[in-house]
């Protein structure tokens, strides 16, 4: 008790010193805390390292952090502005640690150059929430941010729907240099527009991403603008400049303007939509509210905190602007009631799946969830039946781990009509029209990142003698999202490294026997000449290892083998010197799933994606971790 009091007294002294320094040093200051009715808090100091305070989004983040902090007693925040300079942000972080912070929130000005510093803080035991720009790997506590590419795609899809089959002229504003956020939104927008027949697309150059620069550009290129049907601006501030210029040119009744950000406040995106000056805005959630909420959960050592939260963006039009504002401003409340959940599990095809099912069932009781689980035995038809049974039962939430990605639209529409939200767990689906919002969120692994990590390990650890190295790819179920996305992520990193190529691919259906069969089929028609095997799960890798040994081929010695899952059986194979590396796909997602369900039923807006915590292991560390494995 004495040590706790001493720590808090030291923190108070440090805060007073920081307050005095804040009057002298403009880059670092205390955000004042006001009284509120909330008693949730842990008497903690949160440090916020902001990349810069010039961009509109970053100012909005600080304002939202201030607002959320004011609702919670006994939380104090120290902020620092790196002004876009990496070395200054590193020094800011050291200063914040010196102030005695309990948790760091950082929006890095350069995610690659700050990766090691973030890892250093995380390894020191201070929780780290990374915002906006994700660093490579998982050496942080939580990432919160939007998917700007998706935001651009949503804007593009809305414009396509606006113009319909008649097509038209679309003009986008593009700054040079473009911020990373702007570049990603433009990329998503271009991808949709350029793939649509009948649309003529052009871009107008901006000097900087500001209201005044947007106004000047529209006026300078008014000849092009007058022939346009739609103008796209990727931020609220740019859109306001476009709106003013279009009004001055007398084109308000002819031109439709679409933007991204959807901030609240006077002359921001939603306000401009409500006034009819913007046709639509695609919201970019700021994340300050979520950051403070998760920070409290982390500091209180609560279960269910994920690794990544990808915030949801929505198309806001005049028709739904009022509803959107209500949703943004709504306060959430968990009344503690028992929630009824129907879960359609894909099957019990592997040890990973058994551990996944056990985690979900155990966590349901912990979070006061009444769980009705149906096992589909790898049948989509059985999953359709289960979902319709859950609808008839009137459950509060439906959760699905889908056997394949496509073919779900009809049954998901039935659930939506019944007013029952659907969460996709472990695997995701692809629907015909994403704007229907047939699912609430996806919770599970980042399959593409798992594929990337597998190929990065190969790149860094498996070197040839100058010859291009041959890779065998053993894939899972055809059409399943882990199969598609792990393969895509693996090939993304592979394309950057011409010392390797995929010489052979086949499906092993995520089973032990499937992995054996892929090796048998290859050896029927080829002499063994493979250098590396990438197996999309452990069971197939273990089956492949057994078949290789029976054929006289030494695993890890004659061929390196990398798999995904990192089950206890994979660790045993690494300790035996047979499996080279295992990328973790964590099946213990029950706590995160049940927290998400309670958050949903308490009125919180669900993120676009919730990603679980995962690591990578190889033979050099397998023995240190094998006794700690829960699956």
N, C-alpha and C positions, 0 to 999 in steps of 0.2 A: 504493500500500500504506500509506504514511504517513497519507493522508487517511482511509482505512478504519479504521486503528487509532485515529486521533484521534476519529473519530465514535463508535466503540465506547466509548472512554474517557469521552467526554462523556456518552454514554447511561448509563454506570455511575454517574457523578457525579450525574446527574439522578435516577436511580433511588434513590440513597442519600438525596438531598434529598427525594424524594417519600415515601420510607419514614418520614423524620423528620416531614414534614408530615402523613403519614397518622395519626400518633399524636395530632396536634393537631386535624385536621379530619376529622370522621366521614364526610363525603361522598365522600372519595377515599382509596383504599388500595391497597396492593400485594397481589395474590394470590400466596402463596408457591408456589414451584416445587419439586417433589421430583424425585429422580433416577429415571430409568427406563431400560429397555434400548433404547428407540428412539433412533436417531441422526439422524432426519429433523428438520431445523431450520435456521434461517438466522441465528441470533443476533439476533433481532429483538424489538422491544417492540410489543405490541399494546394499544391503548387501547380500553376498553369503556365506552361511555356508556349507562347504563341509565336508562330512563324513570322508574322508581321501584322500590323494593325492598320494597314492601308486598304486592304480589300474589304468590300462590303460584307462578304460572308463572314469574315473573321471578326469584324466589329459586332455583327449579329450574334455570333457565338459567345463573345464576352458578355453581351447584354443578357443573353439567355442564361448563361452560367450565373450571373448576378441575380437574376430573377428567381432562379431555382434555389440558390443559396439562401436567399431571404426567406424562403419558406421553411428552412430547417435551422432550429436552434443549435448553437454550439459547433457550427462549421465555420471555418475561416479559410479564405482563399487569398493566396499571393499570386499575382500575375507578372509575367515578364514578356517584353516585346523584343524579339530577336532582330527586327527590322530587315528580315530576309538574309541575314548573314550567319553562316553555319558556326563559325568560331564564337560569335556572340551568343548563339543559342546554347552551345556547349557550356560557356561560362555562366549563362543564366541558370542552367540546370544545376551546376555546382553551387551557385548562390542559393537557389531554392532549397537544395539539400542542407546547406549550411543553416538555413532558417528553421530546420527541424521538421520538414514536411512529412506527413504520414502517407501521402499518395501523390503521384505526379500525373497530371494531364498534359499531354504534349501534342501540338500540331506541328510536325517537323517541316522546316523550310526546304530541306533536302533529305528525303527518306533514306537514300543510300549512304550519304556521308554521316548521317546521325544514327545509323543502325547499331554501330558498336557502342555508342554512348547510351542508347536506350537499353541495350542488353546489359551494360555495366550497372545501370540503376536497378534493373529488374533482378539481376543476380545478387545485388546487395540486400535484397529483401524488401525494397520499397515497391509497392504495386504501381504499375504503369498503365495508364489508359492512353492509347494512341488514337488521334482523331484525324480524319480527312485523308491523310496519306499513309497507307499501310507500308510497313517495312517488311523486307523479306524474312521468312522464317516466323517462328512463334515465340520469340524471346521478349514477351510483354504479357501483361495480364489480360488486356482486352483491347480490341480495336473497334471503334465506332465511326462509321462514315457512310456517305451515299455512294451509289454506283452511278457516276456521272455519264458513263457510256449509255447506260439504260435510260437515264433522264433525257439524253439527246435522242435516243431511239423513240421514246414516248412522244416527244415533240414532233419528230418526223412522221410517226404513224398517225398522229392527230391531223397534221397538215395533209397527208395523203387522203385521209377520210374526209377532210374538209373539201378538197378539190374533186374527189370522187373520180368517175371515169372521164370527166371533161379535161382533167389535167390543168396546167397553167404555168405561170412563171413564179418561181420562188427565189427570193434573194436572202442571203444570210450575211450578217456582219462578222468579220473575222479580223481580230487584232494581230499585229505583228510587232513584238513577240506575243504569243498567246499564252495565258496562264495554263497550267496543267489542267485545271478544272474546265476552262474554256475549250482546250484542245480535245478533251475526252467527250464533252458534250457535242462539239462540232463533228467529231468522228462518228458518233452514234447517229446524229442527224443526217449527215452525208450518206451513211450506209443505207438508210431507209429511202431517202429521196432519190439517190442514184440508181437504186434497184427498181424504181417505179417508172413505167412507161408513161409518156405524155407530159412529163414535168421537165421544164427547162430550168436549170439551176445555175445560179451565179453567186459569187461572193464579192462583197465590197470591203476594201481594206480600212482598218481603223488604226490610228496611231497608238492609242491606249484604250483600255476597256473602261471607259467612263461615259457618263451621260452626255457631256459636252462634245466629246469626240464622236459619239454616235450621231448626235444632232448635225454636226459639221459634215460628216460623211454622207448622210441622207441628202442634205442640201447640195453638196458637191456633185453627187451622182443622181440628181433629181430626174434626169432623162431616163435612166434605167428604172428608178423607183416608180415613175409614173406608169410604166408598162408592167409592173409586178402585180401579182394577186396576193402574195403573202410575203411578209418580211419576218425573218427569224433573228432574234437577238438572244444570246445565251445568258443574260443576267438582267435583273430588274432595273439596275441603273442605266444600262445601255438601252433597254426597252423604253424607259421614260424619255430619253433623248430622241429616240425614233418617234414616239408618240407626239412630242412637241413639234418635230420637223414635219411630220405628216399632217398635223393640224394646220401649220403655217402654209403648207402647199395646197391645202384644200382637198386632201385625198382621204379624209377620214371615212367617208361613206364607200370608198372604192377598195381601199387596202385593208387587209387583215394582218394583224401583228400577233405573233406567238413568241413567248419567251420562256426562260427557265429561272427559277429561284422561288417564286411564289411566297415572298416574305409578307408578313402582316405589317400594318402601319400605313401612314399617309403616303401616297404616290409610290407605294411598293406594289408588287405583282398582283396580289389579290384585290387591292384597292382599285388598281387600273382595270382589272377584269370586271369588277362590280360596276364601275363607271362606264363600261362599254368601250374603253379606249384600247384595251387588249382583248383579242378574241379568246385567248387562253394562256395560262401559265402552267408550267410543270413544276410542282413544288420540289424544293430541295431541303429536306429536314435538316435543321442546324445541328442537332445532337446534344446541345447543352443540357436539356432536360434529362435525356437518357444517361449522359455522363455523370451527373450528380446522383441520379437514382442508383446506377450501378456502383458508383464510388461508395455510397453508403452500404450497399450490399457487400462489397468487397471488404470494407473496413469492419463491418459487423460479422464477417466470416460466415455469411449465409451460403447455403447450397444453391446450385443452379445457375451460377454466373458462367456464360459461354466464353468463347475465345474471340469471336468476331460478331458484330451486329451491323448488318448492312441495312441502312435505313430505307424506308419505303417512300417512294415519290408518287404523286398523283396528278393527273390532268385536272386542272381547275378551270371551269367555265362560268359564265354568268349564272347558269342554271344551278350549279352546285356550290357556288362561292360561299353562300351563307352557311350551308351545311359544313363545308370545309373549315370555316372559321370556328364553328361550334366544336368540331372535333379537335382542332388544334388547342383550343382554350379549355377543353373539358378536364376536370380533375378526376383522377381515378380513385377507386376505393374497393378494397377487398373485404367483403363482409364475412369471410371465413366459412361460408356454406360449403357443403359437400357437392362437388361438381361431378356430373355424370359424363363419362367419356367413352366413346366407342373407338376401338383401335383395330384396324385391319393390318395384321402382320403378314409380310410377304411369304414367310415359310420358316423352316428350321434347317436350312441347307448347309449350315456350317457352325463351327464352334463360336465364331464371331456372333452369329445370329442368336445362338442360345444365350450368350452373355448379354446381348442387347435386350432380349426379351426379359431376362431376369432383372436387369437394371430398371426397366420400365415398370415392371410389376412391383418391385420393392419401393420405388420412389412414389408410386401412386398412393400407397398407404401413408407415407411420410407427409405428403402434401394434401391429404384429405380428398383424394380423388377416387370416385367409384368407377373402376375400370372394367369394361367389357371387351376382352380381346378375342379376335377370331383369327385363326391361322389359315392362310389361303393356299398353302402347299404349292406355291409358284403358279397359281391359276388366277388370271385376271378376272375371269367369270365369277370365281368365288369371292373375289374382292368386291365386284359389283353387288353381289348378293348381300355381303356383309354391310356395305354402306347403306343399302336400301333397308336392311333390318335396323340399323342404327337410327335411320330417319324415322321409321315406324315407332321405335322406342322413345323418340323425342329426346335424345341425348343433348347435352349442352354443346359438346365439341366432338368432331370426328377427326381422327388421326389416321393417315394412310402411309404405309411404306410400300410404294407401288412396284409391281413386278416388272413393268415396262414403262416407258416415258409417255407414250401416246395412247389415244383412245378413251380418254377419261371425261371428255367434255359433257356428254349427256348426263352421266350420273352426278357429276359435280354441279351441274345446273339444278338438278333435283334437290341437292343439299342446300344450295343457295336459295332456292324458292322456299324451302322449309325454314329458312332463317338460321341454319346451323353452319357455323364456320368450320372450315376444313384446313388442318395443318398437315403438310407433307413432312414425313420424318424419314431421315436416312437417305432416301432417294426422292428425286423431284420428278415433275411431269412437264410436258410441253402441251399447251392448249392452243387451239386455233386462233383465238383472239385474246391476248393477254389483258386487254382493257376491260374484259368482263369481270376480272378479279374473282375468279372461281375458287382460288385458294387464298388463305389468309397469310401464311408464311411458310418458309422451308426451314427446318431445323436438322442439322446433321453436319457431315464432313464437307470440306471443300475438295471435291474429287479432282478438280483440275490441279489444285495445288499439290495434292498427293502425287499425281503423275509428274509434275514439275520437279518435286523433291527427289523422286526416284531417279530421274535423268540427271539432276544436278549431282547426286551422289556418284553415279556412274562417271560423269564428266570429271569429278574431282578425285576419284579413287581407282578407276580402271583405265590404265594407260596401255596402249599397244606399242609395237616396235616399229611404228611408221606406217603399217598397213591399216586400212579402214577396218574397224571392228564390226563384226556381224552380231546383230541383236535378234533374238527370237522373242516375239510378243505373244504371251498367252492371255487371251482376253476372257472376260466373264460371259454373262448372258447377252446375246445379241439384242440391241435396242434398250438395254437397261442404262440408266443414267450413270452409274459408276463406271460401266464399260466405256461409254462414249466420252465422258469427261476425263477419266484417268488417261485414256489414250490421247485425247486432245492436248492435255497438259504436258504429257511426256513428249509428244511430237513437237510442241512449241519450243522446248529447250533443245531437243534433238536438232531442230532446224538451224540452231545457232552454232552447232558443233559438227563439222563435216568429217570428223574422224570416226564417226559411227553411222550405221544405217540399219534399218529394220530389214532383215533378209527373209523373215518368215513370220506370219501371223496366223493364229487359229483360235477358235473359241473353245474354252474349257468349262464353261457354264458355272464357274465359281465352285467346282467340286474337286475332291481329291482324285477321283477316277478320271474326271475330265482333264486334269493336268497330266496324268499318266498317258492318256490316250493321245494328247498332242505330241508327246515325245515319240510314242510308238509310230504314229502316222508319218512323222518327219523321217524317222530312221528307215521306214519302208522304202523311201524314195531317194534318200540322201546319205552320203557318208557324213559323220558328225564333224561339222566345221563351224559351229556356233561359239562365239566368245562370251556372250552375255545373254541371260534370260531375264526378261521383265515379265513377272507374273502379276496379274491384277488383284490377286488375293493370296493369302497364305496357304489355303487348302490346295489350290492348284499347284503352288510351288512345292509343297510337300509331296504331292503325288508325282510331280516331275522328278524330284530328287530320288524317290524310290525307284522309278523306272530307269533313270540314268545309272544308278548303282547296279541294277540288275543287268544293264547293258555294258557294264565295265567302264563307264565314264564317271570320273571323280568330280562330284559337286564342289564348287568353290576353287578347286585346283585346275580342272580342265575347262570349267565354265563358271563364271560368276553369276550368282542368282540373286535378284532383287525382287522383293514382293511387297504387297500392301496388306496391312491389318495389324501386324505385330502382336499376334496372340502368344500365349505361353508356349504353344507347340513350336512357333517360329523362333522364340528365344532358345528353346532346347536345341533346335537345329543350328542356330548360330553358335551356341556353346560347343556343339559337336564339331563345328568347323565345316558345316555343309551349306547353310544359307549365309549369303554374304551380307545382306542388309535387309531390314524390314522398316517400311514407312508406316507409321501408326495411322490406323483409322479407328478412332475410339468408339467402341460400342456402348460405353457407359454414359449414355445421354439421357437417362431417366430424370435426374434432377433438373437439367436444363429444360427438358420438355415439360415437366410438370410446373416449373416456374413460369414458363411461357403461357401455359394454359390458364394458370391463376391470373397472370397479368392481363391476358385477353379478356377473361370474364370480369375483371375489375374495371374494365373500360379503357385500358391503355391501347394506343395504336400499335399494331404489330409491325416489327421491321420486315423488310423484304426478305432477308435471309438471316439466320442465326447459326453461326459456325462453331463447332465444338473444338476443344483443345487437343492437339496432336503433336507428336514428336517423331524423331527419326533415330533408329538404333542400328548399329552394326556389331561385328564380332568383337571389336575393341572394348565395348562397354556392356555387352549382353550379359555377362556373368554378374555385373554389379546390379542389374535390374531384375533378373529373372525371378527372384524370390518376392519381388514387390508386385508382380503381375496379378491382377484380379480376374483375368480372362485368358 
